[in-house]
Amino acid sequence: MVEQIINIERMEHALNLFGSQDENMWQIEQTYGVTVLFRGTDMKVSGEPEAVMNAVRCIEGLLSMVERGESLTSQSIRYVASLVEEGKEQEVQALNRDVICITAKGKPLKARTLGQQGYVEAIRQNTVTFGIGPAGTGKTYLAVAMAVKAFRAHDVNRIVLTRPAVEAGEKLGFLPGDLQNKVDPYLRPLYDALFDMLGAENFQKYQERGNIEVAPLAYMRGRTLDDSFIILDEAQNTTPEQMKMFLTRLGAGSRAVITGDITQIDLPDARRSGLVEAAKVLKGVEDISIIQFTEKDVVRHKLVQDIIRAYEKYYSDSRRGGREAPRPLRREDHRR
């Protein structure tokens, strides 16, 4: 058993570090198998030598976040612990410095992982950005935030959000209601993100003026989109032809963000994913960035990370064992 002391001069930093009912320190104790005590201005970490060393590195990384005014969550603690495991805890200093935009409720929105930060920077610097990775990594939400930021700064005149309505086979005529009623269920995640950023009233106002457009991918054909910030969501469900059609809609003064998860493809078995193909075809093309997220960038419940990691291990073991890896689960499987 060894002990190590961390000095914390300001009591408010110590309170934020420990969290409500010491929940943050309990999580660190459980993660590393150490004991943490606080007396005066000193935090004492005791346990096995390697566990104490790693716990102290994690606590120091979290303390640097607290000193910058960041609030700690279970996700941020897990993320800093994963950086410690990789020997990259110093990189936490680069996190959460820049506010992407302010939400309708006045909350500053910042990148929460290095992967998210790289994604935001790629959107800033490139005309076309692909964000590919598992659910819960903030691909769509951050893209909408960057679109709203560009719109507020008058860098673009319009925000266009689209996604393929694969579940309806892009044949919406059989569904009840007008066009908006038909496509709304498939576009709901995009609406939710816009409501968070703008508020329902502002969203309605901008939509009526034509500054915001939310429509299925099929309605993009034949158009040229100038001075627009265009987001294609659920792009894994595009065919190669649809993806090419979308990318060639880009007009002067516009930029595009394409997001998707290639493990959740809903296309019929015989169809290739346009996102998978585009990531290969466009790799290395100037002014196009392709960002790959991992399970470490998941900012939802811890269980989501565990589920993604378990599936990745299962598929990896299947390939190594010479067995055919099962195809990604499709939505029609849920309906059987």
C-alpha beads as a LAMMPS data file, in Angstrom:
LAMMPS data file: protein, C-alpha beads

336 atoms
335 bonds

1 atom types
1 bond types

-500.0 500.0 xlo xhi
-500.0 500.0 ylo yhi
-500.0 500.0 zlo zhi

Masses

1 110.0

Atoms # bond

1 1 1 0.000 0.000 0.000
2 1 1 1.178 3.497 -0.846
3 1 1 -0.229 6.986 -0.322
4 1 1 -0.021 10.125 -2.403
5 1 1 -1.121 13.643 -1.496
6 1 1 -2.771 16.138 -3.863
7 1 1 -3.036 19.715 -2.592
8 1 1 -6.250 21.567 -3.469
9 1 1 -6.143 25.182 -2.308
10 1 1 -9.702 26.278 -3.100
11 1 1 -12.555 24.588 -1.285
12 1 1 -15.026 25.152 -4.172
13 1 1 -12.698 23.180 -6.468
14 1 1 -12.623 20.333 -3.948
15 1 1 -16.431 20.357 -3.656
16 1 1 -16.874 20.264 -7.431
17 1 1 -14.264 17.536 -7.742
18 1 1 -15.952 15.316 -5.158
19 1 1 -19.438 15.972 -6.520
20 1 1 -22.822 15.628 -4.886
21 1 1 -22.585 13.151 -1.988
22 1 1 -18.999 12.398 -3.111
23 1 1 -20.327 10.568 -6.193
24 1 1 -17.349 11.565 -8.356
25 1 1 -14.774 10.261 -5.879
26 1 1 -16.790 7.093 -5.396
27 1 1 -16.594 6.509 -9.163
28 1 1 -12.809 7.035 -9.111
29 1 1 -12.432 4.701 -6.120
30 1 1 -14.431 2.027 -7.923
31 1 1 -12.501 2.502 -11.170
32 1 1 -9.024 2.183 -9.641
33 1 1 -9.642 0.269 -6.397
34 1 1 -8.208 3.071 -4.229
35 1 1 -9.345 5.014 -1.162
36 1 1 -9.641 8.799 -1.314
37 1 1 -9.800 10.992 1.808
38 1 1 -9.862 14.786 2.092
39 1 1 -8.542 16.734 5.083
40 1 1 -8.012 20.492 5.089
41 1 1 -6.516 21.242 1.695
42 1 1 -5.011 17.796 1.147
43 1 1 -6.500 14.882 -0.744
44 1 1 -4.934 11.534 0.206
45 1 1 -5.099 8.670 -2.305
46 1 1 -4.087 5.239 -0.985
47 1 1 -3.940 1.774 -2.514
48 1 1 -1.678 -0.367 -4.676
49 1 1 1.207 1.595 -6.306
50 1 1 0.030 1.436 -9.942
51 1 1 -3.611 2.054 -8.997
52 1 1 -2.666 5.113 -6.932
53 1 1 -0.479 6.481 -9.721
54 1 1 -3.294 6.169 -12.280
55 1 1 -5.943 7.522 -9.914
56 1 1 -3.802 10.588 -9.151
57 1 1 -3.268 11.231 -12.874
58 1 1 -7.034 10.985 -13.410
59 1 1 -7.822 13.291 -10.472
60 1 1 -5.282 15.873 -11.662
61 1 1 -6.845 15.833 -15.125
62 1 1 -10.320 16.311 -13.639
63 1 1 -9.019 19.049 -11.352
64 1 1 -7.717 20.984 -14.365
65 1 1 -11.252 20.851 -15.808
66 1 1 -12.774 22.049 -12.529
67 1 1 -10.282 24.930 -12.349
68 1 1 -11.489 26.074 -15.780
69 1 1 -15.064 26.147 -14.507
70 1 1 -16.203 22.870 -16.100
71 1 1 -18.751 20.704 -14.294
72 1 1 -17.892 17.023 -13.968
73 1 1 -20.189 14.210 -15.048
74 1 1 -19.934 10.444 -14.951
75 1 1 -19.107 10.560 -18.681
76 1 1 -16.268 13.076 -18.250
77 1 1 -14.733 10.973 -15.468
78 1 1 -14.879 7.836 -17.631
79 1 1 -13.354 9.746 -20.521
80 1 1 -10.435 11.150 -18.520
81 1 1 -9.859 7.639 -17.106
82 1 1 -9.659 6.307 -20.683
83 1 1 -7.083 9.012 -21.526
84 1 1 -5.040 7.964 -18.479
85 1 1 -5.142 4.366 -19.723
86 1 1 -3.663 5.553 -23.049
87 1 1 -1.134 7.865 -21.386
88 1 1 -2.845 10.928 -22.916
89 1 1 -4.308 12.595 -19.833
90 1 1 -2.359 15.804 -20.592
91 1 1 -4.581 16.247 -23.644
92 1 1 -7.510 17.004 -21.349
93 1 1 -6.001 20.498 -21.124
94 1 1 -7.115 21.090 -24.718
95 1 1 -10.721 20.093 -24.021
96 1 1 -13.714 22.370 -23.514
97 1 1 -11.916 25.636 -24.202
98 1 1 -14.067 26.926 -27.068
99 1 1 -17.818 27.383 -26.897
100 1 1 -19.408 26.139 -30.124
101 1 1 -22.672 27.976 -29.572
102 1 1 -25.178 28.953 -26.896
103 1 1 -28.370 26.891 -26.766
104 1 1 -31.848 28.398 -26.553
105 1 1 -31.718 27.887 -22.772
106 1 1 -28.461 29.818 -22.501
107 1 1 -26.257 26.768 -22.006
108 1 1 -22.777 26.911 -23.594
109 1 1 -22.173 23.911 -25.836
110 1 1 -18.623 22.541 -25.972
111 1 1 -16.884 19.445 -27.296
112 1 1 -16.726 16.770 -24.590
113 1 1 -14.101 14.454 -26.092
114 1 1 -10.999 14.892 -28.226
115 1 1 -12.823 13.106 -31.047
116 1 1 -15.643 15.636 -30.877
117 1 1 -13.128 18.473 -30.764
118 1 1 -11.360 17.190 -33.867
119 1 1 -14.732 16.875 -35.607
120 1 1 -15.692 20.475 -34.798
121 1 1 -12.305 21.716 -36.005
122 1 1 -12.657 19.712 -39.230
123 1 1 -16.053 21.318 -39.902
124 1 1 -14.496 24.748 -39.358
125 1 1 -11.646 24.130 -41.767
126 1 1 -13.203 22.057 -44.561
127 1 1 -16.015 22.500 -47.059
128 1 1 -17.152 18.871 -46.693
129 1 1 -16.812 16.852 -43.483
130 1 1 -17.803 13.228 -42.869
131 1 1 -18.543 12.186 -39.286
132 1 1 -18.626 8.388 -39.076
133 1 1 -19.064 6.466 -35.853
134 1 1 -21.369 4.772 -33.357
135 1 1 -24.567 6.144 -31.890
136 1 1 -24.270 8.639 -29.043
137 1 1 -21.076 10.365 -30.192
138 1 1 -22.797 13.680 -30.942
139 1 1 -22.259 13.567 -34.709
140 1 1 -25.598 15.108 -35.655
141 1 1 -25.983 17.377 -32.624
142 1 1 -22.581 19.010 -33.084
143 1 1 -23.144 19.393 -36.826
144 1 1 -26.418 21.233 -36.131
145 1 1 -24.621 23.386 -33.533
146 1 1 -21.980 24.352 -36.099
147 1 1 -24.723 25.108 -38.639
148 1 1 -26.511 27.395 -36.176
149 1 1 -23.216 29.098 -35.318
150 1 1 -22.508 29.767 -39.016
151 1 1 -26.076 31.029 -39.527
152 1 1 -25.907 33.400 -36.556
153 1 1 -22.575 34.738 -37.817
154 1 1 -24.165 35.318 -41.267
155 1 1 -21.608 32.994 -42.872
156 1 1 -24.546 31.217 -44.531
157 1 1 -28.097 32.284 -45.342
158 1 1 -29.766 28.921 -44.916
159 1 1 -29.575 25.662 -42.989
160 1 1 -30.662 22.558 -44.895
161 1 1 -31.112 19.295 -42.978
162 1 1 -31.882 16.061 -44.752
163 1 1 -31.831 12.314 -44.290
164 1 1 -32.970 9.325 -46.364
165 1 1 -36.393 8.007 -45.338
166 1 1 -35.328 4.407 -45.901
167 1 1 -37.972 2.938 -43.627
168 1 1 -40.589 4.370 -45.986
169 1 1 -38.596 3.265 -48.999
170 1 1 -38.516 6.936 -50.059
171 1 1 -42.058 6.216 -51.348
172 1 1 -44.009 8.482 -49.074
173 1 1 -47.183 8.704 -51.133
174 1 1 -48.785 5.758 -49.335
175 1 1 -48.525 7.455 -45.946
176 1 1 -51.392 9.654 -44.645
177 1 1 -51.195 13.453 -44.558
178 1 1 -49.341 16.098 -46.531
179 1 1 -45.598 16.021 -47.244
180 1 1 -44.679 17.456 -43.844
181 1 1 -46.821 14.885 -42.003
182 1 1 -45.278 12.064 -44.026
183 1 1 -41.621 12.922 -43.441
184 1 1 -41.718 14.391 -39.910
185 1 1 -41.244 11.051 -38.076
186 1 1 -38.026 10.397 -40.028
187 1 1 -36.706 13.914 -39.454
188 1 1 -37.578 14.201 -35.763
189 1 1 -33.949 13.913 -34.467
190 1 1 -32.996 16.894 -36.635
191 1 1 -35.935 18.931 -35.360
192 1 1 -34.999 18.103 -31.756
193 1 1 -31.446 19.380 -32.227
194 1 1 -32.673 22.598 -33.869
195 1 1 -35.213 23.186 -31.074
196 1 1 -32.385 22.879 -28.527
197 1 1 -30.241 25.432 -30.352
198 1 1 -32.874 27.948 -31.447
199 1 1 -35.997 27.339 -29.409
200 1 1 -39.323 26.334 -30.971
201 1 1 -40.446 29.908 -31.678
202 1 1 -37.270 30.957 -33.514
203 1 1 -37.200 27.668 -35.398
204 1 1 -40.756 28.256 -36.625
205 1 1 -39.909 31.823 -37.660
206 1 1 -36.804 30.827 -39.618
207 1 1 -38.564 27.897 -41.231
208 1 1 -41.400 30.126 -42.441
209 1 1 -38.848 32.548 -43.922
210 1 1 -37.095 29.718 -45.725
211 1 1 -33.879 30.086 -43.694
212 1 1 -34.271 26.548 -42.353
213 1 1 -35.332 23.600 -44.464
214 1 1 -35.809 20.038 -43.226
215 1 1 -36.648 17.561 -45.976
216 1 1 -36.049 13.961 -47.098
217 1 1 -33.050 13.325 -49.331
218 1 1 -35.248 12.520 -52.338
219 1 1 -36.281 16.199 -52.507
220 1 1 -32.663 17.392 -52.953
221 1 1 -32.421 16.099 -56.512
222 1 1 -31.950 18.728 -59.234
223 1 1 -31.175 21.579 -56.831
224 1 1 -28.100 23.789 -56.334
225 1 1 -27.690 24.953 -52.736
226 1 1 -25.771 28.243 -52.476
227 1 1 -24.743 29.979 -49.227
228 1 1 -26.088 27.047 -47.229
229 1 1 -24.959 24.806 -44.397
230 1 1 -26.188 21.353 -45.425
231 1 1 -26.330 18.324 -43.129
232 1 1 -27.023 14.810 -44.389
233 1 1 -27.884 12.599 -41.426
234 1 1 -28.113 8.770 -41.356
235 1 1 -25.959 8.746 -44.490
236 1 1 -25.195 5.031 -44.114
237 1 1 -28.668 4.517 -45.585
238 1 1 -27.893 6.289 -48.853
239 1 1 -27.051 4.367 -52.006
240 1 1 -23.863 5.367 -53.881
241 1 1 -26.048 7.142 -56.443
242 1 1 -27.864 9.132 -53.751
243 1 1 -24.595 10.081 -52.070
244 1 1 -23.127 11.360 -55.337
245 1 1 -26.348 13.254 -56.029
246 1 1 -26.187 14.893 -52.601
247 1 1 -22.514 15.865 -52.805
248 1 1 -23.030 17.495 -56.193
249 1 1 -25.784 19.779 -54.813
250 1 1 -23.089 21.920 -53.146
251 1 1 -23.130 25.501 -54.438
252 1 1 -21.036 28.643 -53.911
253 1 1 -20.449 29.646 -50.298
254 1 1 -21.845 26.380 -48.934
255 1 1 -20.470 23.655 -46.735
256 1 1 -21.747 20.164 -45.976
257 1 1 -21.545 17.703 -43.093
258 1 1 -22.400 14.044 -43.656
259 1 1 -22.997 11.835 -40.619
260 1 1 -23.673 8.134 -40.233
261 1 1 -22.989 4.847 -38.473
262 1 1 -21.881 2.095 -40.840
263 1 1 -22.884 -0.588 -38.304
264 1 1 -26.565 0.415 -38.586
265 1 1 -27.320 0.107 -42.299
266 1 1 -30.993 -0.318 -43.178
267 1 1 -30.570 -0.767 -46.927
268 1 1 -31.705 -4.056 -48.503
269 1 1 -28.942 -6.670 -48.473
270 1 1 -28.031 -6.248 -52.120
271 1 1 -27.539 -2.471 -51.908
272 1 1 -24.163 -0.895 -51.134
273 1 1 -23.968 1.973 -48.664
274 1 1 -23.119 5.310 -50.243
275 1 1 -21.388 6.390 -47.037
276 1 1 -19.026 3.405 -47.013
277 1 1 -18.164 3.967 -50.658
278 1 1 -17.732 7.749 -50.314
279 1 1 -15.342 7.341 -47.379
280 1 1 -13.105 5.224 -49.630
281 1 1 -13.488 7.250 -52.837
282 1 1 -12.964 10.680 -51.258
283 1 1 -10.153 9.801 -48.866
284 1 1 -7.290 12.234 -49.430
285 1 1 -9.320 14.720 -51.492
286 1 1 -8.406 18.290 -50.560
287 1 1 -10.997 20.245 -48.532
288 1 1 -12.777 17.029 -47.508
289 1 1 -12.241 15.634 -44.012
290 1 1 -13.295 12.178 -42.814
291 1 1 -13.558 11.863 -39.017
292 1 1 -13.912 8.450 -37.397
293 1 1 -15.456 8.319 -33.917
294 1 1 -14.919 5.433 -31.476
295 1 1 -16.798 4.168 -28.442
296 1 1 -14.645 6.507 -26.300
297 1 1 -16.506 9.438 -27.872
298 1 1 -19.925 8.157 -26.750
299 1 1 -21.463 10.741 -24.422
300 1 1 -24.642 8.835 -23.554
301 1 1 -25.109 6.322 -20.740
302 1 1 -22.063 4.203 -19.844
303 1 1 -24.009 1.131 -20.948
304 1 1 -24.037 2.450 -24.542
305 1 1 -20.220 2.377 -24.541
306 1 1 -20.234 -1.148 -23.112
307 1 1 -22.742 -2.342 -25.738
308 1 1 -20.708 -0.884 -28.625
309 1 1 -17.479 -2.362 -27.234
310 1 1 -19.116 -5.789 -26.810
311 1 1 -20.395 -5.817 -30.399
312 1 1 -17.007 -4.729 -31.769
313 1 1 -15.295 -7.541 -29.837
314 1 1 -17.867 -10.066 -31.049
315 1 1 -17.420 -9.079 -34.709
316 1 1 -13.629 -9.019 -34.326
317 1 1 -13.579 -12.478 -32.707
318 1 1 -15.894 -13.799 -35.450
319 1 1 -13.522 -12.616 -38.175
320 1 1 -10.446 -14.042 -36.423
321 1 1 -12.189 -17.366 -35.928
322 1 1 -12.915 -17.658 -39.648
323 1 1 -16.640 -17.331 -39.100
324 1 1 -18.702 -14.925 -41.134
325 1 1 -19.474 -11.894 -39.016
326 1 1 -23.228 -11.331 -38.718
327 1 1 -24.608 -8.488 -40.790
328 1 1 -25.535 -5.304 -38.887
329 1 1 -29.012 -5.429 -37.359
330 1 1 -31.610 -3.810 -39.583
331 1 1 -34.858 -2.208 -38.564
332 1 1 -36.972 -4.829 -40.300
333 1 1 -35.485 -7.353 -37.868
334 1 1 -37.226 -5.490 -35.037
335 1 1 -40.570 -5.780 -36.778
336 1 1 -40.464 -9.556 -37.087

Bonds

1 1 1 2
2 1 2 3
3 1 3 4
4 1 4 5
5 1 5 6
6 1 6 7
7 1 7 8
8 1 8 9
9 1 9 10
10 1 10 11
11 1 11 12
12 1 12 13
13 1 13 14
14 1 14 15
15 1 15 16
16 1 16 17
17 1 17 18
18 1 18 19
19 1 19 20
20 1 20 21
21 1 21 22
22 1 22 23
23 1 23 24
24 1 24 25
25 1 25 26
26 1 26 27
27 1 27 28
28 1 28 29
29 1 29 30
30 1 30 31
31 1 31 32
32 1 32 33
33 1 33 34
34 1 34 35
35 1 35 36
36 1 36 37
37 1 37 38
38 1 38 39
39 1 39 40
40 1 40 41
41 1 41 42
42 1 42 43
43 1 43 44
44 1 44 45
45 1 45 46
46 1 46 47
47 1 47 48
48 1 48 49
49 1 49 50
50 1 50 51
51 1 51 52
52 1 52 53
53 1 53 54
54 1 54 55
55 1 55 56
56 1 56 57
57 1 57 58
58 1 58 59
59 1 59 60
60 1 60 61
61 1 61 62
62 1 62 63
63 1 63 64
64 1 64 65
65 1 65 66
66 1 66 67
67 1 67 68
68 1 68 69
69 1 69 70
70 1 70 71
71 1 71 72
72 1 72 73
73 1 73 74
74 1 74 75
75 1 75 76
76 1 76 77
77 1 77 78
78 1 78 79
79 1 79 80
80 1 80 81
81 1 81 82
82 1 82 83
83 1 83 84
84 1 84 85
85 1 85 86
86 1 86 87
87 1 87 88
88 1 88 89
89 1 89 90
90 1 90 91
91 1 91 92
92 1 92 93
93 1 93 94
94 1 94 95
95 1 95 96
96 1 96 97
97 1 97 98
98 1 98 99
99 1 99 100
100 1 100 101
101 1 101 102
102 1 102 103
103 1 103 104
104 1 104 105
105 1 105 106
106 1 106 107
107 1 107 108
108 1 108 109
109 1 109 110
110 1 110 111
111 1 111 112
112 1 112 113
113 1 113 114
114 1 114 115
115 1 115 116
116 1 116 117
117 1 117 118
118 1 118 119
119 1 119 120
120 1 120 121
121 1 121 122
122 1 122 123
123 1 123 124
124 1 124 125
125 1 125 126
126 1 126 127
127 1 127 128
128 1 128 129
129 1 129 130
130 1 130 131
131 1 131 132
132 1 132 133
133 1 133 134
134 1 134 135
135 1 135 136
136 1 136 137
137 1 137 138
138 1 138 139
139 1 139 140
140 1 140 141
141 1 141 142
142 1 142 143
143 1 143 144
144 1 144 145
145 1 145 146
146 1 146 147
147 1 147 148
148 1 148 149
149 1 149 150
150 1 150 151
151 1 151 152
152 1 152 153
153 1 153 154
154 1 154 155
155 1 155 156
156 1 156 157
157 1 157 158
158 1 158 159
159 1 159 160
160 1 160 161
161 1 161 162
162 1 162 163
163 1 163 164
164 1 164 165
165 1 165 166
166 1 166 167
167 1 167 168
168 1 168 169
169 1 169 170
170 1 170 171
171 1 171 172
172 1 172 173
173 1 173 174
174 1 174 175
175 1 175 176
176 1 176 177
177 1 177 178
178 1 178 179
179 1 179 180
180 1 180 181
181 1 181 182
182 1 182 183
183 1 183 184
184 1 184 185
185 1 185 186
186 1 186 187
187 1 187 188
188 1 188 189
189 1 189 190
190 1 190 191
191 1 191 192
192 1 192 193
193 1 193 194
194 1 194 195
195 1 195 196
196 1 196 197
197 1 197 198
198 1 198 199
199 1 199 200
200 1 200 201
201 1 201 202
202 1 202 203
203 1 203 204
204 1 204 205
205 1 205 206
206 1 206 207
207 1 207 208
208 1 208 209
209 1 209 210
210 1 210 211
211 1 211 212
212 1 212 213
213 1 213 214
214 1 214 215
215 1 215 216
216 1 216 217
217 1 217 218
218 1 218 219
219 1 219 220
220 1 220 221
221 1 221 222
222 1 222 223
223 1 223 224
224 1 224 225
225 1 225 226
226 1 226 227
227 1 227 228
228 1 228 229
229 1 229 230
230 1 230 231
231 1 231 232
232 1 232 233
233 1 233 234
234 1 234 235
235 1 235 236
236 1 236 237
237 1 237 238
238 1 238 239
239 1 239 240
240 1 240 241
241 1 241 242
242 1 242 243
243 1 243 244
244 1 244 245
245 1 245 246
246 1 246 247
247 1 247 248
248 1 248 249
249 1 249 250
250 1 250 251
251 1 251 252
252 1 252 253
253 1 253 254
254 1 254 255
255 1 255 256
256 1 256 257
257 1 257 258
258 1 258 259
259 1 259 260
260 1 260 261
261 1 261 262
262 1 262 263
263 1 263 264
264 1 264 265
265 1 265 266
266 1 266 267
267 1 267 268
268 1 268 269
269 1 269 270
270 1 270 271
271 1 271 272
272 1 272 273
273 1 273 274
274 1 274 275
275 1 275 276
276 1 276 277
277 1 277 278
278 1 278 279
279 1 279 280
280 1 280 281
281 1 281 282
282 1 282 283
283 1 283 284
284 1 284 285
285 1 285 286
286 1 286 287
287 1 287 288
288 1 288 289
289 1 289 290
290 1 290 291
291 1 291 292
292 1 292 293
293 1 293 294
294 1 294 295
295 1 295 296
296 1 296 297
297 1 297 298
298 1 298 299
299 1 299 300
300 1 300 301
301 1 301 302
302 1 302 303
303 1 303 304
304 1 304 305
305 1 305 306
306 1 306 307
307 1 307 308
308 1 308 309
309 1 309 310
310 1 310 311
311 1 311 312
312 1 312 313
313 1 313 314
314 1 314 315
315 1 315 316
316 1 316 317
317 1 317 318
318 1 318 319
319 1 319 320
320 1 320 321
321 1 321 322
322 1 322 323
323 1 323 324
324 1 324 325
325 1 325 326
326 1 326 327
327 1 327 328
328 1 328 329
329 1 329 330
330 1 330 331
331 1 331 332
332 1 332 333
333 1 333 334
334 1 334 335
335 1 335 336
